Amino acid sequence: MTSGSTTSGGEHQDKWSAAERKRSKRYEGPVAPVIASLLIVIAWCVFILFYALYWSTGFNVYQNLIVTVVSLIITGIVIGIMWVIMSPRGYWRGGN
């Protein structure tokens, strides 16, 4: 066989590489920030659960509400800063 000739195996390999390229492009995206965001939200839920069960006994309803809102705001700020730092600029501009 010469390097210029094409066989059915070569065509299959070309189709396979095209499928692989298509599959690899499908998974381009901000995977790490998404996973980190989910973990941060889960950690916030665990914090609120422990706070409600153990640490809030001496506070009234309004103080508990303030702690919940402030912790939610802090969680949102942390997630926002994380997305700004971890995500490449291209995700917001559609590539490049």
JOQUIWO-V370667 format. One record per residue. N is the residue number from 0. RES is the residue in one letter. SS is DSSP state (h for helix, s for strand, l for the rest). PHI is phi in whole degrees, -180 to 180 (none if undefined). BURIAL is 1 if it has 24 or more other C-alpha atoms within 12 Angstrom, else 0. Layout:
n=N res=RES ss=SS phi=PHI burial=BURIAL
n=N res=RES ss=SS phi=PHI burial=BURIAL
This chain:
n=0 res=M ss=l phi=none burial=0
n=1 res=T ss=l phi=-98 burial=0
n=2 res=S ss=l phi=-71 burial=0
n=3 res=G ss=l phi=-87 burial=0
n=4 res=S ss=l phi=-79 burial=0
n=5 res=T ss=l phi=-115 burial=0
n=6 res=T ss=l phi=-115 burial=0
n=7 res=S ss=h phi=-64 burial=0
n=8 res=G ss=h phi=-66 burial=0
n=9 res=G ss=h phi=-66 burial=0
n=10 res=E ss=h phi=-66 burial=0
n=11 res=H ss=h phi=-63 burial=0
n=12 res=Q ss=h phi=-65 burial=0
n=13 res=D ss=h phi=-65 burial=0
n=14 res=K ss=h phi=-66 burial=0
n=15 res=W ss=h phi=-63 burial=0
n=16 res=S ss=h phi=-67 burial=0
n=17 res=A ss=h phi=-66 burial=0
n=18 res=A ss=h phi=-66 burial=0
n=19 res=E ss=h phi=-64 burial=0
n=20 res=R ss=h phi=-63 burial=0
n=21 res=K ss=h phi=-64 burial=0
n=22 res=R ss=h phi=-66 burial=0
n=23 res=S ss=h phi=-67 burial=0
n=24 res=K ss=h phi=-71 burial=0
n=25 res=R ss=h phi=-65 burial=0
n=26 res=Y ss=l phi=-95 burial=0
n=27 res=E ss=l phi=-69 burial=0
n=28 res=G ss=l phi=160 burial=0
n=29 res=P ss=l phi=-82 burial=0
n=30 res=V ss=h phi=-69 burial=0
n=31 res=A ss=h phi=-62 burial=0
n=32 res=P ss=h phi=-64 burial=0
n=33 res=V ss=h phi=-66 burial=0
n=34 res=I ss=h phi=-64 burial=0
n=35 res=A ss=h phi=-64 burial=0
n=36 res=S ss=h phi=-62 burial=1
n=37 res=L ss=h phi=-62 burial=0
n=38 res=L ss=h phi=-65 burial=0
n=39 res=I ss=h phi=-67 burial=1
n=40 res=V ss=h phi=-65 burial=0
n=41 res=I ss=h phi=-64 burial=0
n=42 res=A ss=h phi=-63 burial=0
n=43 res=W ss=h phi=-64 burial=1
n=44 res=C ss=h phi=-63 burial=0
n=45 res=V ss=h phi=-65 burial=0
n=46 res=F ss=h phi=-60 burial=0
n=47 res=I ss=h phi=-63 burial=1
n=48 res=L ss=h phi=-63 burial=0
n=49 res=F ss=h phi=-64 burial=0
n=50 res=Y ss=h phi=-62 burial=0
n=51 res=A ss=h phi=-65 burial=0
n=52 res=L ss=h phi=-82 burial=0
n=53 res=Y ss=h phi=-118 burial=0
n=54 res=W ss=h phi=-97 burial=0
n=55 res=S ss=l phi=-96 burial=0
n=56 res=T ss=l phi=-66 burial=0
n=57 res=G ss=l phi=-91 burial=0
n=58 res=F ss=l phi=-102 burial=0
n=59 res=N ss=l phi=-89 burial=0
n=60 res=V ss=h phi=-62 burial=0
n=61 res=Y ss=h phi=-68 burial=0
n=62 res=Q ss=h phi=-67 burial=0
n=63 res=N ss=h phi=-64 burial=0
n=64 res=L ss=h phi=-64 burial=0
n=65 res=I ss=h phi=-63 burial=0
n=66 res=V ss=h phi=-62 burial=0
n=67 res=T ss=h phi=-64 burial=0
n=68 res=V ss=h phi=-66 burial=0
n=69 res=V ss=h phi=-64 burial=0
n=70 res=S ss=h phi=-67 burial=0
n=71 res=L ss=h phi=-67 burial=0
n=72 res=I ss=h phi=-64 burial=0
n=73 res=I ss=h phi=-62 burial=0
n=74 res=T ss=h phi=-62 burial=1
n=75 res=G ss=h phi=-63 burial=0
n=76 res=I ss=h phi=-65 burial=0
n=77 res=V ss=h phi=-63 burial=0
n=78 res=I ss=h phi=-65 burial=1
n=79 res=G ss=h phi=-62 burial=0
n=80 res=I ss=h phi=-64 burial=0
n=81 res=M ss=h phi=-62 burial=0
n=82 res=W ss=h phi=-66 burial=0
n=83 res=V ss=h phi=-66 burial=0
n=84 res=I ss=h phi=-77 burial=0
n=85 res=M ss=h phi=-84 burial=0
n=86 res=S ss=l phi=-89 burial=0
n=87 res=P ss=l phi=-65 burial=0
n=88 res=R ss=l phi=-61 burial=0
n=89 res=G ss=h phi=-61 burial=0
n=90 res=Y ss=h phi=-64 burial=0
n=91 res=W ss=h phi=-87 burial=0
n=92 res=R ss=h phi=-105 burial=0
n=93 res=G ss=l phi=81 burial=0
n=94 res=G ss=l phi=118 burial=0
n=95 res=N ss=l phi=52 burial=0
